[in-house]
Amino acid sequence: MQNEQYQMIQIIEKKIGNDKQFDFECHVKETEWNVAKGLKKYRISLHISQEEVAKKSGLTRQMVSRVETFSYSPNLTTLIKYLYALDVDLSTVINNLSTLQNK
């Protein structure tokens, strides 16, 4: 049984390693995750609560949490509202993507 599992893992790893679309999707998700993580870290560094972000942005606290925990990929309007609450322009985030990717 263990040998069969090992063989299956090898087959899956071989398939994934040659799948450019899968690699691309992984890169997209990793970038989204790093941006969300960076936004949360920045909010915390400002000593601003999720409730404060929600109130200033017009989003619900639950939406703010989902954006920060990557359980939701926000549309552009939601992201701009979130950033507004932190007094950050979208262009600032875009210009600092490489920094966020290394977090």
C-alpha positions as CSV (number, residue, x, y, z in Angstrom):
1,M,0.0,0.0,0.0
2,Q,2.8,2.4,0.9
3,N,4.5,1.7,-2.4
4,E,1.3,2.5,-4.3
5,Q,1.0,5.8,-2.5
6,Y,4.6,6.6,-3.2
7,Q,4.1,5.8,-6.9
8,M,1.0,8.0,-7.0
9,I,2.8,10.9,-5.5
10,Q,5.6,10.5,-8.1
11,I,3.0,10.5,-10.9
12,I,1.3,13.6,-9.5
13,E,4.6,15.5,-9.0
14,K,5.7,14.6,-12.5
15,K,2.4,15.9,-13.9
16,I,2.3,19.1,-11.9
17,G,6.0,19.8,-12.7
18,N,5.2,19.9,-16.4
19,D,1.9,21.8,-16.2
20,K,2.6,25.5,-17.1
21,Q,-1.0,26.5,-16.4
22,F,-0.8,25.0,-12.9
23,D,2.5,26.8,-12.3
24,F,0.8,30.0,-13.4
25,E,-2.2,29.6,-11.2
26,C,0.1,28.8,-8.2
27,H,2.0,32.0,-8.9
28,V,-1.2,34.0,-9.0
29,K,-2.4,32.6,-5.7
30,E,1.0,33.1,-4.1
31,T,1.0,36.8,-5.2
32,E,-2.6,37.2,-3.9
33,W,-1.6,35.6,-0.6
34,N,1.5,37.8,-0.2
35,V,-0.5,41.0,-1.0
36,A,-3.2,40.1,1.6
37,K,-0.5,39.2,4.2
38,G,1.3,42.5,3.5
39,L,-1.9,44.5,3.8
40,K,-2.8,43.0,7.1
41,K,0.8,43.5,8.4
42,Y,0.7,47.1,7.4
43,R,-2.8,47.7,9.0
44,I,-1.5,46.2,12.3
45,S,1.6,48.3,12.1
46,L,-0.7,51.4,12.0
47,H,-2.6,50.1,15.1
48,I,-5.8,50.2,13.2
49,S,-8.5,47.6,13.9
50,Q,-10.5,45.7,11.3
51,E,-13.5,47.5,12.7
52,E,-11.9,50.9,12.0
53,V,-11.0,49.8,8.5
54,A,-14.6,48.7,8.0
55,K,-16.1,51.9,9.2
56,K,-13.8,54.2,7.2
57,S,-14.1,52.0,4.0
58,G,-17.8,51.2,4.1
59,L,-16.9,47.5,4.0
60,T,-18.1,45.1,6.7
61,R,-15.6,43.8,9.3
62,Q,-16.2,40.3,7.9
63,M,-15.2,41.5,4.4
64,V,-12.1,43.1,5.8
65,S,-11.2,39.9,7.6
66,R,-11.8,37.8,4.4
67,V,-9.5,40.1,2.4
68,E,-6.8,39.8,5.0
69,T,-7.0,36.1,5.5
70,F,-7.2,35.4,1.7
71,S,-10.5,33.6,2.1
72,Y,-11.8,36.1,-0.5
73,S,-10.1,37.6,-3.5
74,P,-11.4,41.2,-3.6
75,N,-12.6,43.0,-6.7
76,L,-10.8,46.3,-7.5
77,T,-13.5,48.4,-5.9
78,T,-13.2,46.5,-2.6
79,L,-9.4,46.7,-2.7
80,I,-9.5,50.5,-3.3
81,K,-12.0,51.0,-0.4
82,Y,-9.7,48.9,1.9
83,L,-6.7,50.9,0.9
84,Y,-8.5,54.2,1.3
85,A,-9.1,53.3,5.0
86,L,-5.4,52.9,5.4
87,D,-4.6,56.1,3.4
88,V,-2.8,54.2,0.8
89,D,-3.2,54.6,-3.0
90,L,-3.4,51.5,-5.3
91,S,-0.4,52.8,-7.2
92,T,1.7,52.6,-4.0
93,V,0.7,48.9,-3.6
94,I,1.5,48.2,-7.3
95,N,4.8,49.9,-7.0
96,N,5.7,47.8,-4.0
97,L,4.6,44.4,-5.1
98,S,8.1,43.1,-5.2
99,T,8.4,44.0,-1.5
100,L,5.2,42.3,-0.7
101,Q,6.2,39.2,-2.6
102,N,9.2,38.7,-0.3
103,K,7.3,38.8,2.9
